[in-house]
Amino acid sequence: MIVHTERETQKGKNMSATEEKILYIGTHAGESPEKAAMPFVMANAALAMDIKATVVLQGNGVYLARKGYVDNMLPAGGFPPLTKLMKDFIDQGGKLLVCVPCIKERKISETTDLVEGAQTTAAGALNIEAMESKAVFTY
């Protein structure tokens, strides 16, 4: 896990001092179930603490956003199944972003293959998400 904490002020931005937001970047799927689960475990905890949470899936992590993929994954590290973790995340108001170039490379359709609640993103928007967050965790 890599953790980056962000600065108190941002050039050109007038951020609310009271808004707390954490960005979690997931880069793993079935090849590493524990690492695949961690962004959702942590993000669900943040949401329960009234902290905004965004999960961005990149690299092989985008497979988690493909319909049906997590249905056959084993739970990892004693955590609930990813189907539950992801559903709870969306139901609590979490924001799930999926890398467009990553899904295209893996032949995942942006319009028909993604789970409900997933939104696509690219580098520019991800950089803004990171700049607006108080912390960024990468798994």
N, C-alpha and C positions, 0 to 999 in steps of 0.2 A: 504494500500500500504506500502511496505517495501522498503527502498532505501538503497543501500550500495554503497559507493564510494570507489574506489580502490587506492592503493598506487602509488607513482610516479615511483618507480623502482621495478623491478621484478627479483628475483634470477634466474640466468641462461638464461634470455631472453634479447635480444637486440631489443627492440621495437622502432619503429620510434616515435620520440617525436611529430610529426605532425599528426599521425593517431588518429582520434577520433572515438570511437566505443562505442555504448551503447547496453547492453543486457537487454531484457525485458522478464520476465518469466510469462506466463499466466497459471493459474490453475483453471479457471472457464469457463463454457460454458453456456448453456441455463438456468441453475438454477440461474444465476446472470449476465444478459446481459450487465449491465454497467461495471462490472469488466472484463467480457469477451472482451469487446470492447477496454478498456483502453490501453493494450499493443500495439494494432494496431494504435490507435489515436496518442499515443506518438511516436511510431516508424516512422509513416508517417511524423510527424513533424520533427523528427531528420533527416530523409532522405532529406526533403526539405531544411534543413540547411547544406547539404553535410556532414552529420555525418553518418557513417556506422551504420546500425541497424540490430540486430538479434532478432527475437522472438522465444522463446522456449515454446512449449506447453507441460505441464505436468499434471498429475492427470486428472480430468474431462475436463481440457482444451483441451486435445487431440481430443475431439469430434468436435471441430471447424475445424480440418483438415480432417474430414471425408467428402467425396463428398456428397453434398446435405444437410448437417446438417444445415449450416447457412442460407440456402434459406428460412427457415420457422421461423427464429428468428425475434423478434420484435427489431427495433432500440432502443438503450438505451441512456438515458440522453441527448437526442437531437442530438446525433451523427448520421452520415450516417449509413445505414445498414452494417452489418458485411461483406456481400458479396462485397460491394464496398470498404470498408476499407482493406480487405484482398487482393483484386485484385490490388488496388492502391499500397499496400505494395510490392507485388511481382513485379508489373510493374516498380516500382521505383528502383528495385534492392535489396530489402530487402531479408534477409535470414530467411527462416522459418524452424525451427527444431522441430521434434516431438519425444517424449520419447518412445523408443521401448518397454520397459517393460509395460508402461502405455497403449499403443495400444493393446498389446497382452492380457492384463488383460480384456480389453473391447471388445475383439474379432474384432478388426479393422485390416484388412489385410494391411500389409506393401506394398504389390505389386499391389493391385487392388482398395483399398478403399480411398487412400489419394488424396487430391486435388493437382492439378498441381503446381509444385514449392516446395512442401513439401519434406523435407529430414529427414531421421530418425537419432536419436542420442541416446547416453547413457551417463552414469554418467561421465566417463573419459573425453569425448569430451566436455561435458557441463562445466566441471571444467576448461578446457583450455579456452573455450569461455569467462568464467567469469574472468579469470586471465588476458586475453588480453583486457578486456573492461575497460573503464574509470569509468563506473557506471553500476550498476545492479539494475533494478526495478522489484519487484515481486508483481503481482496482483493476 
